[in-house]
Amino acid sequence: MSTEQKVSWSDSFSEAQTAIQSLSTILPSIPPTLSSSDTPSLALLTDQELATQVSDHLRQPDSGAGDNQLCRWLYDTFNTSKVDLQLVILRFLPIIAGIYLSRIPLRKPLAGFEAVLLAIYAHETTARNGQAITINLPDLSHPSIYHESKPQPHKSASTDLNLVVISPGLDPQGTIRSTKRARIIGVGLELYNSKIVEMPVQSKLDFCEFCIIWAGQDGEFYKNFPNDYREEKGKEDETKNEKQEGRVLLPWEMLQPMLRILSHCLMGTYKNKNNELHEAACRACRSLYARALHDINPKAILAIGSLLKLVNFRKTGVDHTELPVTNVINL
């Protein structure tokens, strides 16, 4: 390890120890293993007892106020700019965003939650220099290593640039206005998704829980998807979902990163999948699918329906990319 690396590691270790000491003045008790750990940042990220305490504290009725000590700790810890400590804060993003959105209609003070969400948004704005995230889709009108393109008699501008915007450009935001709320939270979820492999399972379970609450719909009618949803429409209308109170607006700028996270929970670790997480993600997708149908949202219906179809394909155990083995030769 070089001298520069040693200094960086020592600085990160010191920051993590300071964060643990500060947290000990807020929570009822800190697991003793945290203070004695050789990797305090990792301990903060993965310790389940600590996570339960933080989660319980965030769920208290006054947890989102501007003078809330835990929100201050989350804000200060994220702004240390230490990647390992930022992961700790992202680990609690599903609970922060979930409770924040659920309390918007209650008109309660939520400056503490908003400060954390804005800190994450500002970090991404700086990291991306405000630029959009795009991908270049393959286009058969252009040559590749697999084929040569045919001359186009009337070449249009659409074939010159085949870019798809994954995330639009970012503008600095000093407050969370109602018109920017979904975008700010969506950017936070995009960052969460980019680090999702490092997130503990419980954090992903928390996310699935709030997806169901945000959807405000009972999606169990679609347990055997892809049945024709119209056959179940009468049953859906007769059943009043008790979770309507947590229902929130789900514009595409927030729903898109939500579906990316759910796709990881469903498919990302399929070979070593966690059954509890897989089932939670299935329930979340079914609820969001019911919501998309309720809202008559074609884009969401197509995207979520595709996820549910993939789940059913996985259940069959058939790999549709494999060529069939046969002794018959077709001429």
DAQUI-V792279 format. One record per residue. RES is the residue in one letter. PSI is psi in radians with two decimals (none if undefined). OMEGA is omega in radians with two decimals (* if undefined). BURIAL is # if it has 24 or more other ideal C-beta (glycine too) atoms within 12 Angstrom, else .. Layout:
# DAQUI-V792279
{{RES;PSI;OMEGA;BURIAL} {RES;PSI;OMEGA;BURIAL}}
This chain:
# DAQUI-V792279
{{M;2.25;-3.13;.} {S;2.91;3.13;.} {T;-0.70;-3.14;.} {E;-0.72;3.12;.} {Q;-0.66;3.12;.} {K;-0.74;3.12;.} {V;-0.75;3.14;.} {S;-0.77;3.14;.} {W;-0.75;-3.13;.} {S;-0.70;3.13;.} {D;-0.76;3.13;.} {S;-0.72;3.12;#} {F;-0.76;3.14;#} {S;-0.73;3.11;.} {E;-0.73;-3.13;#} {A;-0.71;3.10;#} {Q;-0.70;3.11;#} {T;-0.71;3.12;#} {A;-0.70;3.12;#} {I;-0.74;3.12;#} {Q;-0.71;3.12;.} {S;-0.69;-3.13;#} {L;-0.52;-3.14;#} {S;-0.35;3.10;.} {T;-0.11;-3.09;.} {I;-0.77;-3.10;#} {L;2.75;-3.13;#} {P;-0.69;3.14;.} {S;2.64;3.11;.} {I;2.28;3.09;#} {P;2.25;-3.08;#} {P;-0.42;-3.14;.} {T;-0.38;-3.12;.} {L;-0.86;-3.08;#} {S;-0.49;-3.10;.} {S;-0.01;-3.07;.} {S;2.50;3.05;.} {D;-0.28;3.11;.} {T;1.30;-3.04;.} {P;-0.60;3.12;#} {S;-0.76;3.12;#} {L;-0.65;3.10;#} {A;-0.72;3.09;#} {L;-0.62;-3.09;#} {L;-0.66;-2.92;#} {T;-0.22;-3.08;#} {D;2.06;-3.05;#} {Q;-0.63;3.12;.} {E;-0.76;3.10;.} {L;-0.76;-3.13;#} {A;-0.68;3.13;#} {T;-0.74;3.11;.} {Q;-0.79;3.13;#} {V;-0.75;3.13;#} {S;-0.78;3.13;#} {D;-0.69;-3.13;.} {H;-0.71;-3.13;#} {L;-0.44;-3.12;#} {R;-0.04;3.11;#} {Q;2.66;-3.03;.} {P;-0.57;-3.08;.} {D;0.36;-2.98;.} {S;-0.41;-3.05;#} {G;0.10;-3.09;#} {A;2.77;-3.10;.} {G;-0.45;-3.13;.} {D;0.20;-3.14;.} {N;2.22;-3.05;#} {Q;-0.63;-3.13;#} {L;-0.69;3.06;#} {C;-0.69;3.08;#} {R;-0.74;3.11;#} {W;-0.76;3.12;#} {L;-0.75;3.14;#} {Y;-0.87;-3.11;#} {D;-0.70;-3.11;#} {T;-0.72;3.11;#} {F;-0.65;-3.09;#} {N;0.07;2.99;.} {T;-0.29;-3.13;#} {S;0.29;3.03;.} {K;2.11;-3.02;#} {V;-0.74;-3.10;.} {D;-0.56;3.09;#} {L;-0.56;3.07;#} {Q;-0.58;3.07;#} {L;-0.64;3.12;#} {V;-0.75;-3.13;#} {I;-0.72;3.10;#} {L;-0.52;3.11;#} {R;-0.54;-3.12;#} {F;0.10;-3.13;#} {L;-0.73;3.12;#} {P;-0.69;3.14;#} {I;-0.76;-3.13;#} {I;-0.92;-3.12;#} {A;-0.67;-3.11;#} {G;-0.85;-3.13;#} {I;-0.68;3.13;#} {Y;-0.90;-3.11;#} {L;-0.64;-3.12;#} {S;-0.42;-3.09;#} {R;-0.09;3.14;#} {I;-0.82;-3.11;#} {P;-0.29;-3.08;.} {L;-0.16;3.13;.} {R;0.63;3.11;.} {K;2.73;3.07;.} {P;2.18;-3.08;.} {L;0.45;-3.08;#} {A;-0.52;3.13;.} {G;-0.84;3.09;#} {F;-0.73;-3.10;#} {E;-0.63;3.11;#} {A;-0.72;3.13;#} {V;-0.79;-3.14;#} {L;-0.69;3.11;#} {L;-0.60;3.10;#} {A;-0.74;3.11;#} {I;-0.75;3.13;#} {Y;-0.78;-3.14;#} {A;-0.67;3.11;#} {H;-0.80;3.14;#} {E;-0.66;3.12;#} {T;-0.75;3.11;#} {T;-0.78;-3.10;.} {A;-0.62;-3.12;.} {R;-0.02;-3.08;#} {N;0.58;3.11;.} {G;0.03;-3.04;.} {Q;2.69;3.06;.} {A;2.73;3.03;.} {I;2.14;-3.10;#} {T;2.78;3.00;.} {I;2.66;3.14;.} {N;1.92;-3.12;.} {L;2.52;3.06;.} {P;2.49;-3.12;.} {D;2.11;-3.09;.} {L;-0.17;3.09;.} {S;-0.14;3.10;.} {H;2.54;3.13;.} {P;2.68;3.05;.} {S;-3.07;3.12;.} {I;-0.21;-3.10;.} {Y;-0.32;-3.09;.} {H;2.85;3.02;.} {E;2.37;-3.12;.} {S;2.65;3.07;.} {K;2.56;3.12;.} {P;2.35;3.12;.} {Q;2.09;-3.11;.} {P;-0.63;-3.13;.} {H;1.54;-3.10;.} {K;2.24;-3.12;.} {S;2.85;-3.14;.} {A;-0.44;-3.08;.} {S;-0.45;3.14;.} {T;-0.22;3.14;.} {D;-0.61;-3.05;.} {L;1.95;-3.08;.} {N;1.11;-3.09;.} {L;2.49;3.05;.} {V;2.28;-3.14;.} {V;2.03;3.09;.} {I;-0.67;3.11;.} {S;2.13;-3.12;#} {P;2.94;3.11;.} {G;2.77;-3.06;.} {L;2.37;3.02;#} {D;2.49;3.11;.} {P;2.45;3.14;.} {Q;2.20;3.13;#} {G;-0.36;3.10;.} {T;2.89;3.09;.} {I;1.77;3.05;#} {R;2.75;-3.09;.} {S;-0.55;-3.12;.} {T;-0.31;-3.10;.} {K;-0.05;-3.03;#} {R;-0.87;-3.09;#} {A;-0.67;-3.13;#} {R;-0.76;-3.12;#} {I;-0.77;3.12;#} {I;-0.66;3.11;#} {G;-0.69;3.10;#} {V;-0.69;3.07;#} {G;-0.71;3.12;#} {L;-0.57;3.06;#} {E;-0.74;3.11;#} {L;-0.72;3.10;#} {Y;-0.77;-3.13;#} {N;-0.63;3.14;#} {S;-0.33;3.13;#} {K;0.24;-2.94;#} {I;-0.50;3.12;#} {V;-0.51;-3.11;.} {E;-0.06;-3.11;#} {M;2.40;3.08;#} {P;2.72;-3.12;#} {V;-0.69;-3.09;#} {Q;-0.61;3.10;#} {S;-0.71;3.12;#} {K;-0.60;3.07;#} {L;-0.69;3.07;#} {D;-0.73;-3.14;#} {F;-0.80;3.13;#} {C;-0.68;3.11;#} {E;-0.81;-3.08;#} {F;-0.46;3.03;#} {C;-0.73;3.13;#} {I;-0.74;3.13;#} {I;-0.79;-3.13;#} {W;-0.65;-3.12;#} {A;-0.67;3.13;#} {G;0.46;-3.12;#} {Q;2.57;3.04;#} {D;1.96;-3.08;#} {G;0.15;-3.08;#} {E;-0.27;3.07;#} {F;-0.39;-3.04;#} {Y;0.48;-3.12;#} {K;-0.54;3.14;.} {N;0.45;3.11;.} {F;2.47;0.21;#} {P;1.31;2.92;.} {N;2.81;3.10;.} {D;1.99;-3.05;.} {Y;-0.39;-3.11;#} {R;-0.44;3.11;.} {E;-0.47;-3.10;.} {E;0.00;-3.01;#} {K;-0.70;-3.14;.} {G;-0.72;3.12;.} {K;-0.69;-3.13;.} {E;-0.72;-3.12;#} {D;-0.52;-3.12;.} {E;-0.39;-3.07;.} {T;2.14;3.09;.} {K;2.06;-3.09;.} {N;2.29;-3.12;#} {E;-0.21;-3.07;.} {K;0.23;-3.14;#} {Q;-0.51;-3.08;.} {E;-0.40;3.14;.} {G;0.01;-3.09;#} {R;2.35;3.13;#} {V;2.88;3.03;#} {L;2.43;-3.11;#} {L;1.24;3.07;#} {P;2.81;-3.05;#} {W;-0.58;-3.12;#} {E;-0.34;3.04;#} {M;-0.63;-3.10;#} {L;-0.61;-3.11;#} {Q;-0.93;3.09;#} {P;-0.50;3.07;#} {M;-0.75;-3.12;#} {L;-0.55;3.07;#} {R;-0.73;3.13;#} {I;-0.77;3.13;#} {L;-0.62;3.13;#} {S;-0.63;3.06;#} {H;-0.78;-3.13;#} {C;-0.53;-3.14;#} {L;-0.69;-2.95;#} {M;-0.40;-2.95;#} {G;-0.59;-3.12;#} {T;0.82;-2.98;.} {Y;-0.67;-3.10;.} {K;-0.58;3.10;.} {N;0.84;-2.99;.} {K;2.61;3.02;.} {N;2.02;-3.03;.} {N;-0.67;-3.14;.} {E;-0.76;3.12;.} {L;-0.73;-3.13;#} {H;-0.80;-3.14;#} {E;-0.67;3.11;.} {A;-0.71;3.12;#} {A;-0.63;3.08;#} {C;-0.76;3.12;#} {R;-0.71;3.13;#} {A;-0.74;3.14;#} {C;-0.71;3.13;#} {R;-0.69;3.11;#} {S;-0.74;3.13;#} {L;-0.57;3.09;#} {Y;-0.75;3.08;#} {A;-0.68;3.11;#} {R;-0.73;3.14;#} {A;-0.69;3.09;#} {L;-0.70;3.13;#} {H;-0.70;-3.12;#} {D;-0.12;-3.05;.} {I;1.00;-3.10;.} {N;1.66;-3.03;.} {P;-0.74;-3.11;.} {K;-0.77;-3.14;.} {A;-0.69;3.12;#} {I;-0.78;-3.13;#} {L;-0.81;-3.07;.} {A;-0.85;-3.09;#} {I;-0.67;3.07;#} {G;-0.66;3.11;#} {S;-0.70;3.09;#} {L;-0.78;-3.13;#} {L;-0.62;3.08;#} {K;-0.70;3.10;#} {L;-0.69;3.11;#} {V;-0.76;-3.14;#} {N;-0.63;3.08;#} {F;-0.70;3.12;.} {R;-0.64;-3.11;.} {K;-0.51;-3.12;.} {T;-0.36;-3.12;.} {G;0.20;-3.12;.} {V;2.26;3.07;.} {D;1.85;-3.07;.} {H;-0.07;3.08;.} {T;-0.21;-3.14;.} {E;2.40;3.06;.} {L;2.39;-3.14;.} {P;2.49;3.11;.} {V;2.17;-3.12;.} {T;2.67;3.09;.} {N;-0.02;-3.11;.} {V;2.27;3.10;.} {I;2.11;3.12;.} {N;2.19;3.13;.} {L;none;*;.}}
